Each structure stands twice: as C-alpha cells, then as structure tokens.
Amino acid sequence: MNAQAITDAISVLAEYKGFFGDYIDVPMPENDPRQLPKAIEYKGQVYGLSGHNTDLGKAAYATGKKVAIQTR
C-alpha cells in the first residue's frame, strides 16, 4: 500500500500531539468513513488512520499508528 499524499487530496484541519504521537485532522469525504485511506503522507511522515467522527465530518491520523507500507 502506498500512503496517499495529503497535499494532493485534502486540507489539514488541525495538527496536534496525542497518545500515538503527532496527529492531523482531515475532512471526511462525503462523511463516509469507508472512503478514508488507511494511511496518508504529510510533511514526509506516514500517518495511520486513528479514528473518525461522523458528527463532525472529520478523521484523525497519527504517526504512531502502525500501517503496512509497500517496499521495493
């Protein structure tokens, strides 16, 4: 799996630190969690999906969440 480059896809709503490291919040496409990528790349780091909130229409990604990354 390749991490989706967030700068090409959606805007970052917030950046903060938390339990699993650095976090970013992003808007959820069509408020549908099934459309969320499992990982995204932002500022040279891979962030794994940490959670989502359909009431607020956003998802959280964290650097400390383990994700599979395709290697050569």
N, C-alpha and C positions, 0 to 999 in steps of 0.2 A: 504494500500500500504506500502510495506517495502522499505526503502531507499536502493539503491544499493551501496555497499561498493566500493568506487572508487579504493582503493588499490588492489582490486581483478579484476578490469575491465580495467582501462586505466590510463595513466600517467597524471599528472598535468603539464600544460604548464606554468602557471603563477598564482601567488597569489597576491591580492591587495585589497585595501579598496575602497569603492564607495558609491553611494547613498543608496543602500539597504544593507549596512553592508560589511562583508568580502566576497570577490569574489574569485573564481578559474576559470581558463580557461582550458578546456579539448579538446582533438581532437574529431571531429565528425565522428562516424563510417560510412565509405563509403560515407562521405559528404552528408548524408541523415538525415535531421532533424527529420524525423518520427521515427528514431531509438534511439533518445535521451530519457533517462529516465527522468521522471518529477522531480525526486529528487535523490540525492546521499548523502552518508555519507562520510565525510572526517575529520579525526582528531577529531572524537567524536561529530561533529556538522552536522546537516542536512542542505544541500544546495538545494534550489529550482531552477529550470531552469529559467534563467533570459533572455536569448536570444541566438541567434546563428548567425554565419556569414559563408555562404557557399563559399564566395570568399576566405576566409582564412582557411576554413575547421575546425572551432572550435566553441565551445559553451561556454557560461558563466553561472555560477551558483552562487547564492548569499544566504547568511544566512538569509537575511531579507525577502525573497520571501516566502509567505505562501504556505504550502503544507499539504495535508492530510496525517496523519501518523496513521497506524493501532495500536490500543491499545489492551490490553488483555481483 
